[in-house]
Amino acid sequence: MTICEVPAAPAVHPALAGRFSPVGFDPEFEIGAAHVDSLLDAARMAPSAGNGQPWMFLVARRGDEIHRRLVPHLARSSSMWAPDASLLVVNCTQVLVEGTADWAYSEFAGYDLGQAVAHMTVQGLHLGLDAHQFRAFDRDALAAEFQIPPHWEATTMTAFGRASHAPGDVSSAGTSRERASRDEITWARD
Ligand SMILES: Cc1cc2nc3c(=O)[nH]c(=O)nc-3n(C[C@H](O)[C@H](O)[C@H](O)COP(=O)(O)O)c2cc1C
């Protein structure tokens, strides 16, 4: 495993090469409604199996009522930094066909949500926003708070904002930045 602060391949887009998951956000920095719209539009444009679009989002801007209701459901770890982010987005997946107990909506629902979130994250980079995706929250309590239907799952959250520290900062300890090498992630390649 290698620390991958700067990808070896020079052709990697600078925004992607510089991307990292901050564990500190500027608590004064605000994201305007137009930028929130563009993040959602980026997700909308993502491809999905059969164009199923098995995603929904809860959008909480720091200081608004949704944010106030959401923050208590963060885990202790994420509550150290996520509330300072300008925006918290809950990324939800449609896991079941509505009204069924065990009929999967799509074999690719998780894949599709991840791709929509990736689009959103890359759009954020374009807007100068840092992002940290995370799972550290109480999924059941959040579902109850926002009455998420039972065939949906609150899968992850993304904190968007302006990082208050550099990628290599010791305060970012906790999220590993190690990466497998190109060879290690390749089973076959001529
Ligand atoms: C699905 C998913 C869940 C994650 N959950 C957490 C989490 O609960 N807490 C956390 O601090 N980071 C979480 N992360 C961030 C990863 O730890 C981070 O992306 C990884 O360590 C690589 O670091 P980097 O994003 O800075 O390159 C999560 C990332 C993903 C994609």
Ligand as a Chemical Component Dictionary entry (heavy atoms), coordinates in Angstrom:
data_LIG
# 
_chem_comp.id                   LIG 
_chem_comp.type                 NON-POLYMER 
_chem_comp.pdbx_formal_charge   0 
_chem_comp.three_letter_code    LIG 
# 
loop_
_chem_comp_atom.comp_id 
_chem_comp_atom.atom_id 
_chem_comp_atom.alt_atom_id 
_chem_comp_atom.type_symbol 
_chem_comp_atom.charge 
_chem_comp_atom.model_Cartn_x 
_chem_comp_atom.model_Cartn_y 
_chem_comp_atom.model_Cartn_z 
_chem_comp_atom.pdbx_ordinal 
LIG C1  C1  C 0 -19.275 4.654  1.611  1  
LIG C2  C2  C 0 -18.276 5.436  2.434  2  
LIG C3  C3  C 0 -18.392 5.445  3.809  3  
LIG C4  C4  C 0 -17.490 6.182  4.558  4  
LIG N1  N1  N 0 -17.686 6.269  5.914  5  
LIG C5  C5  C 0 -16.900 7.077  6.639  6  
LIG C6  C6  C 0 -17.176 7.286  8.025  7  
LIG O1  O1  O 0 -18.131 6.751  8.576  8  
LIG N2  N2  N 0 -16.340 8.124  8.713  9  
LIG C7  C7  C 0 -15.280 8.754  8.112  10 
LIG O2  O2  O 0 -14.582 9.522  8.770  11 
LIG N3  N3  N 0 -15.022 8.595  6.780  12 
LIG C8  C8  C 0 -15.801 7.785  6.049  13 
LIG N4  N4  N 0 -15.552 7.625  4.706  14 
LIG C9  C9  C 0 -14.405 8.311  4.084  15 
LIG C10 C10 C 0 -13.257 7.320  3.840  16 
LIG O3  O3  O 0 -12.713 6.914  5.078  17 
LIG C11 C11 C 0 -12.216 7.995  2.960  18 
LIG O4  O4  O 0 -12.765 8.297  1.713  19 
LIG C12 C12 C 0 -10.993 7.091  2.766  20 
LIG O5  O5  O 0 -10.320 6.902  3.997  21 
LIG C13 C13 C 0 -9.989  7.657  1.768  22 
LIG O6  O6  O 0 -9.587  8.942  2.172  23 
LIG P1  P1  P 0 -9.740  10.190 1.189  24 
LIG O7  O7  O 0 -11.201 10.309 0.814  25 
LIG O8  O8  O 0 -9.253  11.376 1.973  26 
LIG O9  O9  O 0 -8.891  9.915  -0.017 27 
LIG C14 C14 C 0 -16.431 6.889  3.936  28 
LIG C15 C15 C 0 -16.325 6.857  2.546  29 
LIG C16 C16 C 0 -17.240 6.158  1.793  30 
LIG C17 C17 C 0 -17.127 6.193  0.289  31 
# 
loop_
_chem_comp_bond.comp_id 
_chem_comp_bond.atom_id_1 
_chem_comp_bond.atom_id_2 
_chem_comp_bond.value_order 
_chem_comp_bond.pdbx_ordinal 
LIG C1  C2  SING 1  
LIG C2  C3  SING 2  
LIG C2  C16 DOUB 3  
LIG C3  C4  DOUB 4  
LIG C4  N1  SING 5  
LIG C4  C14 SING 6  
LIG N1  C5  DOUB 7  
LIG C5  C6  SING 8  
LIG C5  C8  SING 9  
LIG C6  O1  DOUB 10 
LIG C6  N2  SING 11 
LIG N2  C7  SING 12 
LIG C7  O2  DOUB 13 
LIG C7  N3  SING 14 
LIG N3  C8  DOUB 15 
LIG C8  N4  SING 16 
LIG N4  C9  SING 17 
LIG N4  C14 SING 18 
LIG C9  C10 SING 19 
LIG C10 O3  SING 20 
LIG C10 C11 SING 21 
LIG C11 O4  SING 22 
LIG C11 C12 SING 23 
LIG C12 O5  SING 24 
LIG C12 C13 SING 25 
LIG C13 O6  SING 26 
LIG O6  P1  SING 27 
LIG P1  O7  DOUB 28 
LIG P1  O8  SING 29 
LIG P1  O9  SING 30 
LIG C14 C15 DOUB 31 
LIG C15 C16 SING 32 
LIG C16 C17 SING 33 
# 
